[in-house]
Amino acid sequence: MDGENKGAKKKEKAGWRPAVKDKTKSRVNEGMKDQSKGRKGDKKIKIVGARGRIENIESFIEKIGKIGDNKNSAIQVVDSDIVAGKSHLEHAAVKAIQSWEKDPISNSLSMEVLLFSTGERQIENALDKGGVKKKKGMGEECRKKGKEAKDDLGMAFVLIGNIGWSDVLDELDCEIEIDEEVLKYTPEKEKRVREVFGIGEKEVEAVGREKIPLIVLERVTLLELEK
């Protein structure tokens, strides 16, 4: 015991703190275990990265909602530019399910997912920050099979419940292709991600730029604690 105490004191003097990564992963794993049973059985979570050109955003979102309703499931589509890795959306989905079953912020599980994905309590702000929007310079047409996808919209689909990716594709008019690359956090996303989650330069300097995705996970968890 004396040896352990001496070791602990040395770490405290050196300014040592438990790694943020370990604590965050622990909370994510605990959340996954908590949601696995669910109020009405197992709530499966599937995250899919994709690209596509949408003819009408409002019509697209409305159709996505109907697909989820028909399958007694929830679907949310998040702008991939704010996604700080697949674990970001997995964590948000877990927290959204827990919130929905205990003390929901919104009136639907899909909206709860968007709120936690953006770390926002206000629906309007969440839609503005993470909702799918037409990009500047993007044509109105729906991309047909075989055409170039370089200018397509990057989207992250969060599927909760008894629903698969094929269920979504079967009901959509537009050609949408899986692209898991859009889920990854990249340096090109830094500015937008920091804007959405209010991550200042001092915070980044304190933990390092490579830890930005972990800060995002903390922001998702904070939304639950602020309720």
C-alpha positions as CSV (number, residue, x, y, z in Angstrom):
1,M,0.0,0.0,0.0
2,D,2.9,2.4,0.9
3,G,4.4,1.9,-2.5
4,E,1.1,2.6,-4.2
5,N,0.6,5.8,-2.2
6,K,4.1,7.0,-3.0
7,G,3.4,6.3,-6.7
8,A,0.1,8.2,-6.6
9,K,1.8,11.2,-4.9
10,K,4.5,11.3,-7.6
11,K,1.9,11.3,-10.3
12,E,0.0,14.2,-8.6
13,K,3.1,16.2,-8.3
14,A,3.9,15.7,-12.0
15,G,0.4,16.9,-12.9
16,W,-0.7,13.5,-14.1
17,R,-4.4,13.0,-14.8
18,P,-6.3,9.9,-16.0
19,A,-6.5,9.9,-19.8
20,V,-9.7,11.5,-21.2
21,K,-9.9,8.7,-23.8
22,D,-10.2,6.0,-21.2
23,K,-13.0,7.8,-19.2
24,T,-14.9,8.6,-22.4
25,K,-14.7,5.1,-23.7
26,S,-15.9,3.8,-20.4
27,R,-19.0,6.0,-20.5
28,V,-19.7,5.0,-24.1
29,N,-19.4,1.3,-23.3
30,E,-21.6,1.6,-20.2
31,G,-24.2,3.5,-22.3
32,M,-24.1,0.7,-24.9
33,K,-24.8,-1.9,-22.2
34,D,-27.6,0.2,-20.8
35,Q,-29.4,0.6,-24.1
36,S,-29.0,-3.0,-25.3
37,K,-32.2,-4.2,-23.5
38,G,-34.3,-1.1,-24.3
39,R,-37.9,-0.4,-23.2
40,K,-39.4,-2.5,-26.0
41,G,-36.7,-5.0,-26.6
42,D,-33.3,-4.7,-28.2
43,K,-32.7,-1.4,-29.9
44,K,-30.1,-2.0,-32.5
45,I,-28.0,0.9,-33.7
46,K,-26.4,1.1,-37.1
47,I,-24.4,4.0,-38.4
48,V,-23.9,4.3,-42.2
49,G,-21.9,6.9,-44.1
50,A,-23.1,7.7,-47.6
51,R,-23.0,10.1,-50.5
52,G,-25.8,11.2,-52.8
53,R,-27.4,14.2,-54.6
54,I,-30.8,15.1,-53.2
55,E,-33.4,16.7,-55.4
56,N,-35.5,18.1,-52.6
57,I,-34.1,18.2,-49.1
58,E,-37.5,18.7,-47.4
59,S,-39.1,15.9,-49.3
60,F,-36.1,13.6,-48.6
61,I,-36.2,14.2,-44.9
62,E,-40.0,13.6,-44.9
63,K,-39.6,10.3,-46.7
64,I,-36.8,9.2,-44.3
65,G,-39.2,9.8,-41.4
66,K,-41.9,7.7,-43.1
67,I,-39.5,4.9,-43.7
68,G,-38.6,4.8,-40.0
69,D,-42.3,5.0,-39.0
70,N,-43.2,2.1,-41.2
71,K,-40.6,0.0,-39.7
72,N,-41.4,1.1,-36.1
73,S,-37.8,2.4,-36.0
74,A,-36.0,5.8,-36.0
75,I,-33.8,7.2,-38.7
76,Q,-31.8,10.4,-38.5
77,V,-29.6,11.9,-41.2
78,V,-26.7,14.1,-40.0
79,D,-24.5,16.3,-42.1
80,S,-21.2,14.4,-42.3
81,D,-19.2,17.6,-42.0
82,I,-19.9,17.7,-38.3
83,V,-19.3,14.0,-37.6
84,A,-16.1,13.4,-35.5
85,G,-15.9,9.7,-36.2
86,K,-18.3,6.8,-36.1
87,S,-18.1,6.6,-32.3
88,H,-19.4,10.2,-32.1
89,L,-22.8,9.1,-33.6
90,E,-22.8,5.7,-31.8
91,H,-22.4,7.6,-28.5
92,A,-25.1,10.1,-29.4
93,A,-27.5,7.4,-30.4
94,V,-27.0,5.6,-27.1
95,K,-27.6,8.8,-25.1
96,A,-30.6,9.7,-27.2
97,I,-32.2,6.3,-26.5
98,Q,-31.6,6.7,-22.8
99,S,-33.0,10.2,-22.8
100,W,-36.0,9.2,-24.9
101,E,-36.9,6.4,-22.5
102,K,-36.5,8.5,-19.3
103,D,-36.8,12.2,-19.8
104,P,-36.9,13.2,-23.5
105,I,-36.0,16.7,-24.8
106,S,-38.0,16.4,-28.0
107,N,-41.1,14.6,-29.3
108,S,-39.4,11.9,-31.3
109,L,-36.4,9.5,-31.0
110,S,-35.0,10.6,-34.3
111,M,-34.9,14.3,-33.2
112,E,-33.4,13.2,-29.9
113,V,-30.6,11.7,-31.9
114,L,-29.9,15.0,-33.8
115,L,-29.9,16.9,-30.5
116,F,-27.3,14.6,-29.0
117,S,-25.3,14.5,-32.2
118,T,-24.9,18.3,-32.1
119,G,-24.8,18.7,-28.3
120,E,-27.8,21.0,-28.6
121,R,-31.0,21.4,-26.5
122,Q,-32.7,23.6,-29.0
123,I,-34.2,21.8,-32.0
124,E,-33.8,24.8,-34.3
125,N,-30.1,25.1,-33.4
126,A,-29.6,21.4,-33.9
127,L,-31.2,21.5,-37.3
128,D,-29.0,24.4,-38.3
129,K,-25.8,22.8,-37.1
130,G,-26.3,19.2,-38.0
131,G,-29.2,18.9,-40.4
132,V,-28.7,17.9,-44.0
133,K,-28.7,20.9,-46.3
134,K,-28.1,21.6,-49.9
135,K,-24.4,22.6,-50.4
136,K,-23.5,25.8,-52.3
137,G,-23.0,25.0,-56.0
138,M,-24.8,21.7,-55.8
139,G,-27.3,21.1,-58.6
140,E,-30.9,20.4,-57.9
141,E,-31.0,17.1,-59.9
142,C,-31.1,13.8,-58.3
143,R,-27.9,11.9,-59.2
144,K,-28.6,8.9,-61.3
145,K,-26.6,5.7,-61.3
146,G,-23.2,5.9,-63.0
147,K,-22.6,9.6,-62.6
148,E,-19.7,11.2,-60.7
149,A,-20.2,11.4,-57.0
150,K,-17.4,13.9,-56.1
151,D,-19.9,16.8,-55.6
152,D,-22.5,14.7,-53.8
153,L,-23.7,15.5,-50.3
154,G,-22.0,13.6,-47.5
155,M,-24.5,12.1,-45.0
156,A,-24.4,10.0,-41.9
157,F,-27.4,7.8,-41.4
158,V,-28.3,6.8,-37.8
159,L,-30.6,3.8,-37.8
160,I,-32.2,2.6,-34.6
161,G,-34.5,-0.4,-34.3
162,N,-35.4,-3.3,-36.6
163,I,-34.3,-1.6,-39.8
164,G,-31.4,-2.1,-42.2
165,W,-29.7,-0.1,-44.9
166,S,-31.5,-2.0,-47.7
167,D,-34.8,-0.9,-46.2
168,V,-33.8,2.8,-46.6
169,L,-32.5,2.4,-50.2
170,D,-35.5,0.5,-51.4
171,E,-37.7,3.5,-50.6
172,L,-35.5,6.3,-51.9
173,D,-35.6,7.7,-55.4
174,C,-32.1,9.1,-55.4
175,E,-29.0,7.1,-56.0
176,I,-27.2,7.0,-52.7
177,E,-24.0,5.0,-52.2
178,I,-22.3,3.9,-49.0
179,D,-19.2,5.9,-48.3
180,E,-17.8,5.2,-44.8
181,E,-15.0,7.7,-45.4
182,V,-17.4,10.6,-44.7
183,L,-17.8,9.4,-41.1
184,K,-14.1,9.8,-40.3
185,Y,-12.8,12.9,-38.5
186,T,-10.3,14.7,-40.7
187,P,-8.3,18.0,-40.3
188,E,-10.6,19.5,-43.0
189,K,-13.5,19.0,-40.6
190,E,-11.8,20.8,-37.7
191,K,-13.2,24.3,-38.2
192,R,-16.8,23.2,-38.6
193,V,-16.7,20.7,-35.7
194,R,-15.2,23.2,-33.4
195,E,-17.8,25.8,-34.3
196,V,-20.7,23.3,-33.7
197,F,-19.4,22.1,-30.3
198,G,-17.9,25.4,-29.1
199,I,-14.3,24.0,-28.8
200,G,-11.9,26.9,-28.2
201,E,-8.3,27.2,-29.0
202,K,-7.2,27.0,-25.4
203,E,-9.0,23.7,-25.0
204,V,-7.4,22.3,-28.1
205,E,-3.9,23.4,-27.0
206,A,-4.5,21.8,-23.6
207,V,-5.3,18.3,-24.9
208,G,-3.9,18.4,-28.5
209,R,-5.7,18.5,-31.8
210,E,-5.8,14.8,-32.1
211,K,-8.2,14.7,-29.1
212,I,-10.9,16.8,-30.7
213,P,-13.1,13.7,-31.4
214,L,-12.9,12.9,-27.7
215,I,-13.9,16.4,-26.7
216,V,-16.9,16.0,-29.0
217,L,-17.9,12.8,-27.0
218,E,-17.6,14.8,-23.8
219,R,-20.0,17.4,-25.3
220,V,-22.5,14.7,-26.1
221,T,-22.4,13.4,-22.6
222,L,-22.7,17.0,-21.1
223,L,-26.0,17.4,-22.8
224,E,-27.4,14.6,-20.7
225,L,-25.9,16.0,-17.5
226,E,-27.4,19.5,-18.2
227,K,-31.0,18.2,-18.3
